[in-house]
Every structure is written in C-alpha cells, then in structure tokens.
Amino acid sequence: MKGRKIFGLICLIVIADQAFKIYIKTHYHVGESHAVLGEWFRLYFIENEGMAYGWKLGGEWGKMLLTLFRLAAVIFGVFYIKNIIEKKLHPGFIICVALIFSGALGNLIDSMFYGMIFENSSMDTFNVAKIFPAGGGYAGFLHGNVVDMLYFPVIRNATFPTWIPYWGGQDFEFFRPIFNLADASISTGIITILLFQKCFFKQDIEKANSTAEAKAVVNDEVQVL
C-alpha cells in the first residue's frame, strides 16, 4: 500500500474530527444536548480532561503527562507507519494502524492547543466559546480539554436485576460513554486488528509454524542418530 493513500486517509480523519469538534465547541455550551435520531443518538457536548471515553489522570501534572504521552505515541506512530508500509505488511493492518494514529493525533491537537485558542465554555451561564478570544484561552499549552459529543444511549432508564452481584438494582444505560470521531477511529482500528489478526498476520503465523516444524524434524533426526 502506498504511503500517499495512508497519508490521505489520516488527513481525512483528522480534518473531519477537528471540523466537527470546532463546530460543537463554537455552537454548543458544555452540557448542551440535541437529538439527532430520536433519543438513541444525540449530540451531547462535554469536555474531557483525560483519555478516550472519560479515562483520565488526576491534576494538572496528570493532564500534562497525558498530553506528553499522546505526543510521544504520535511521534512513534509516524515512524511505525513508515516502517510497516516499507515492509509491505497486510494493507488491512496498515489501515487499522492509520486509524489508531489518526485518532491519537486528533485528540492530541485538542490537548495541546484548544486551551490556548478557545474561550471557556460554561454550563452555568450557557456560554458558547469563541475562538481566539481577546482575553486569551481557558488554559495554557498542553492543558486543553478534548471535545466529545457523540452519545448513543440505546437503552435508557433500565435497572439491573436484583440477583446480579454488586450491580443488582442499580440504574443501567447502554451505551453510556460520550466520545468523538477520534475515539471512534482508535476503537475501530483496535477492534478490527483483534478480529482479523489471523488474516493480517497469516504469513508470520505460517512462517512460525514452518520454523517450528523444521526444528521438530531436526530434533527427531538427532534423537534417531
């Protein structure tokens, strides 16, 4: 697979992700929600200080370390994608890695720059953020929040049966996390690799099996002698 196609795919995902985030950031206040397809698909604007689906490290140092980790992962990803393209690995695997890389880069842009270029959004005053405000952004370099907006509460107002340990009787909702296109790109890439790993790494598996069989034959001959 040619590097230009992978570069184009990465650019397409990152541009779509950023365009969607900028639109939400400049048209919604934090906590604002609107139905897209009934109640099971909504645009629900939240700001995420951490990783995908709300996972985070605590405090300002945790936020900065998380952003630096994303930066290191993206830098590593550039060289890794170049390497697997040159080795001509399975095109499906290369595309999946590109999806993961695109998602990481999309969220990295938020973490690095959004605090500097956006005004703070407020749920209390229903304030919709302006881009490049005169008074400066809401945070410094490396301390921006990731914009999330995709919400799919397919099952709502349900309750776990009382016989289920620990969760019995508690409220249940599926799918609870609010995420963005970058998160979806990362998840799609990882899940696809897990599902199709035998196809993606077929040559490596066959090579390993043939090597093991060859060693077994040599060992058998040595034992006979």
Disulfide bonds with the S-S distance in Angstrom:
none
